[in-house]
């Protein structure tokens, strides 16, 4: 998909140090259905009104080109103060020597179902 839409990636002037492609919602329909059907069994917040967005991105700036804020860990602002943000990252490389996808565990034990463990 990234290769097919290479011309649609847009440089970001603020924040992200590279280019983004805003994936159309229709392209994610099957994946969204899969996530909802599997995740809603374990996490009650998947049963409510959920808004999602999907971006393909490439960090294209060199370390010396990064601004001070781009060097710090961050979290995205909430679209609604009464809602929570959740994110998933999948790293894709055409070269296996560059690494792969990192998987992270949510640290809020209450949401992971591990509160009683």
N, C-alpha and C positions, 0 to 999 in steps of 0.2 A: 504494500500500500504506500509506504514511504517513497519508494522509487517511482511508482506510478504518478504520484502527486508532488514530485520534487519541485516543480515550478511554483507550487502553491505555498511553500514554506515562506513565512514572512519574518524579516529581521525584527528583533525586539529592541527598542531604544531604552526602555527602563526595565530593570529587574533581571529577567532571564538572559544569560550571556550567550545568546545564539538565535536560532530561528525556530519558529513554531508553525505547525499545521493544525488547524482546528478541524478535527475529524467530524464529518456530518453525523448527526444522531442516527440517521437511517442506516449508516454503515455499522453501527454498534448494536442494532436491535437484537440479534441472536445472542451476542455476548451478554447484553443486559438481562435478557430472559434467563440465561444460564446462571448468572450471578444471583439474581433474585430468587430463583427456585432453589438453589443450594444454600445460599447464605441466610435466607429468611428463616430456615429451620433452626439455625444456631443463634442469630442475632435479631432481636425483636425490632431494632430500628430499621431493618430492611423491609418491614411490613408496612411502613408508613409512606408518606409522600417523600420521594427521593428525587433530587435533581442531580444529574451527572453531566460531566463534560470530559471529553477525551481529546488529548493533544498528542501529536507526535512532535518530538523536539530534538534538536541537535545543538549541543554546546559547541559553538564555533569560535569563540574568543580564546585567545591565548591567556595563560595566567597573568601576564603583565598587563593585559588589557582590562582586567576585572576591576570594578570599583570596590571600595571598602565594604559596602553592603552585600555585594555578590560573593564575598568571601566568607560570610557568616551563615550558619545554619538558619533556617527560617521556617515559618509556617504561613500558609496562605490565609488572608483575612476571611472571616466568615461573611457569607452573603447575607445572612440573617443572624443577629446576635443570639436568637433563641434556638439556633440550629448548630450542629457540629459538622466539621469538615473531616473527611476521611480521604486518604489518598493511597494509590497503589502505583508503584513504579516498576516498569519492566525495561531492562536494558537490552537492546538488540545490537549485535555487532555482526558484521559480515566476516570478521576475522576472529576465530576462536582464541587466538593469543591475547586479544584485548580483554578477555574476561566474559562475564555473562550476567545473569540476573541475580541480584541480591534479594533475599527474602528476609523480612523483618517481622518480629512479633509485636503486636500491640501490647503496651505495658499496662494498660488499665485492666487490672485483673477482673473487675466486675463485668466488663464487656466480653472478656474471653471465656467466661464461664468457669474461671478458676478461683473465684472468690472464696469458695469453701475449702479449697485445697490447702 
